């Protein structure tokens, strides 16, 4: 039985992906199944945060999700974005994505070559007169705010979309030999869906220090972490496969076990609260699912 690897991200839209190359080269089964999902915020909820977008001269984007939901809400709010608006992005990939909504001009778009937020701050410091606006997820922390405060930059943050658990459905198989996580929210979703999760021989890969910390705090063993030589997830996965036999990755005893989400459902009301903005709250009925482990 081929080792089965769960990549907790959407499937790549292009056939030219290192994940597909690894699957073909080593005969492993790559399954793309996000542990979290993004939900839009209504204009009504955004207005409760009492933040004026037109009053800012620069926007800070840390992800493509932030870009999509920023421009979607701006359209819904009927806010006109000024032609001279500047954009400061976490990476070149994020910066190039802006072309989907506005004309890309080098003098208006700035990003660090490293793709790291700490390296973006010095670039922003060269534009101290700007009034920065930072679109965020409901699952954000204060890391960005603290760095901007320390740099003495004028700024406002506001939640513009929700990050929630992408729950497993009753009967959905969970028979993976390796799990790959990209954010702390993914770890939290695993624990929520499978509170009695027994890692056993299942290998876990984490990208980012916060993700690693969340996994270790949850009592999980992190088998793959970024290093100076292995900076990307595909590189970590390939290195792990090279150094472990298929029998080690997918032992027959473990491969025969099937973990599925339980069919028992409990419905209750939960709320999504905008972090750091107590005035903006969104409450929705959500379905809580527990999980069981079947042999």
N, C-alpha and C positions, 0 to 999 in steps of 0.2 A: 504494500500500500504506500503510495507516494506521500511524503510529508505534506501536511496541510498548513499553510501560513495565512493568518488573518492580518490584513493590512487595514488599519482603522481609518481609512480615507476613501473618498470616492475613486472609482476606477479611472485611470488616465484616459483622456479623450483621444490621445494619439497612440498609434501602434508602436511608435519609437519610444519605448519606456524601458529603463534598466530592470524594472520588475519583470516584464515579459521576457527579457533576455535571460534573467536568472532562472525563471520557471522552465524555459526551454533547455537551457544548458545543464541544469542539475535535476530535471525531472520532478520538480516540486509543484504543488497546486497552490497558486496565489488567489486568495479570495479577498475582494475589496468590500468591506462592510464597516461604515463609520459607526463609532460608538456614540457620537454626538451629532446633533443636527442644528441648523440655524433657522430661526423663525423671525419674521419681520416684526417691527414695532410699528404701532399705529401712530398717525400724526397726533392724535389726541394724547397718547401717552408721552410722546416726545415733548409736546408743548408744556406738560406739567413740570419739566425740568427747568423751564424758564431760561433757556439759552438762546441768544440771538445769533444765528449763523452769519447774517449780513454784516454784523459788527466785527467780524474777523477778517484778517488779510492773508492768512495762510492756513492750510489744512494739513494735518499729519495723518498719514495712512500707514498702518502696520500690517495690513492684509488685504487681499482682494475682496473678502467678505465685507470689510469696512467700506471699501470703495462702492461696491454694489448697493449696499443699504444706505449709504450716505446720499448717493444720487437719486435713489428711489424715493427716499423721504423728502429730499429737497424738491423733487417734482411734485409730490403729493402736497407739500406745504406751499407750493407755488413761490418758492424762493428763487430769485435770480442770482446766479453766481457771477461775480464780476470778472471781466476779461483779464484783469491783471492779478487775479488770485494766484498765489503761489502754493505749490504742493511739495511737502517733504515726506519722503517715503522710506520705509525700512530697508528696501532692497531695490535693485534694478528691475527685477521681475514685477514687483508691485508697482513701480513707477511706470513701466511700459503698459500695464493694464489700464492706466488712466485713459489711454487713447480710445478706449471703448466709449468714453463719455465726453471728453474734451480734446481739443487739438493739443498735441504734445509739442511743447516748446522748451528747449533746454534751459532757457533763462528763467523758466517758471517752475521747473521740476528738479528736485535735488534728492540725492540718495548716497549712502556710503557704499563702497565697493565690497565691504565685508558682509552686508546683509544683517548687521546687528544694530539694535536700537541705541546702545551706548555710543556707537560710532556715528550715529545720526546727530546726536546732541551738539557736538562741536561745530557741525555744519550749520545748525540752527542758531548757534551763538554768534555766527557771523552776520545774522539778520536779526539783531536784538530789537529792532523797532517794530517787528511784526507782532501781530496779535494772533496767537495760534489757537486753532480749534482741533480737538482730538476726538474723532468718532470711536466709540468703544463697544465691546460686547458686554452683556449683563454679567459675564463671568470674568471680567477684568480684575486686575489687582492695582495697587497704587504705585507700581514701579515707574511707569511713565510720568505720572504726576510728580513723584518725588524727584526724578531727574530734572524735570523742567523747573521745579521750584529751586533746586540746588544751583541751576544755571542762571537763575534770575530772569527767566523768560515769562512774558505775559501770556497766559493760556487759560483755556476752559476745556473741560472734558464733558462728554454727554454720551449716554448709552443710546445706540441707534439700532440695535438688533439683539435678539436673545440667543444664547447658547444653551441648549437643553439636551437631556439624555435621549438617545435614539434607542428606545427599549426593544429588547428581543421579544419576538412574538411567541405565544404558546406553541410548543412543538418545534420551534426553530432549532436545528441542530447546532451544537457547540462542541465540535469534535476536532479542535485545532491542536497542532503540535507546537505552534509558535504564534505569539501575539505581538503586534507592533503598535506602539502608542506614540502620539505626537503632542499630546497636551495633558495637563492634570485632569481636565474634564473627562477625557477618555477613561482614565483610571477610575474616577469617581463613578462613571457609568457602569464599568465592569463590576465594581463592588455593589452598586445598587441593583443591577440585574442578577448577580450571582453572589448573594451575601455569604454563602457557604463555599465559595470557590476554593478548591484545593489545587494549587499549582502543580504539585508533583513534578513530572518530567517536562512540563510545558515550558518552553523557553520564552522569555519576555525581552523585547527590545524597546528602549525608550529614547526619544530624541528631545534634548533640552534638559537643563538642570532641574527646572521646576517639575517636569514630568517624572524624572528619576526620583526626586524627593517625594512626590505624591505616591509613587509605587512603593517605595521603601516604607513610608508611613503606613501604607495599607498592609504591610507585612509580606510584600511580594519580593521575589528574588529577581533582580535585574541582571540578565545574562549578557545583554549587549548595550553598550553605551558608546557615544561618539568619542573618538580619540583624535590625535593630531593626524594619524594616518587614515583613520576611518571616520570621515566627517558626515557622510550621508547614510541614510537608512539602507539603501541597496548595498552599499559597501559593507555595512555591518552584517547584513544578512548573508551576503556571499562569503565573507570571512568565516562566519559561524558554520556555514554548510561545509566549507573546505576543511575545517578542523574537527568536524564531527561526521561520523558515518550516518547513513540513512536510518540504520537500526537504532543509533543513539538519539536521533531527532524524533523518530516515530517508532518507538518500541512496540512490538506486536501486542503486548499486554495492554498498553495504554491506548493503542489505536483501536482496540476492540471496544473501548468504552465510549459511550455516546452521552454527551451532556446536552440536555435540552431545557429550554425555559419551561416552567411548569404551566399547566393549563388552568391552574387556579388563578382567578383574577380578583383583585380588591380595588374598588373604585372609591376615591376620596378626593377632596378638594385640596389642591396645593397652590402655592402662589409663586410667581416669578417677580422678584423685587429688584429694582434697579440699584446696583451697588453704588454707594456714595451719593445717591440722589434719592433719599427717602420719599420725596414728593411724588416720584414717578413709580407707580406700581401697576402690575398687570396680573390678575388672578384668573386662572382657568382651571377647569376640572381636568384632572389628569388621571391616567390609569396606572396604578402601581402593580408591577408584576414581580413575583418572587420566583426563584429558580430552584430546581431540584437537580440532582445528579443521578443519572441512570447508568447502570453498568450494561 
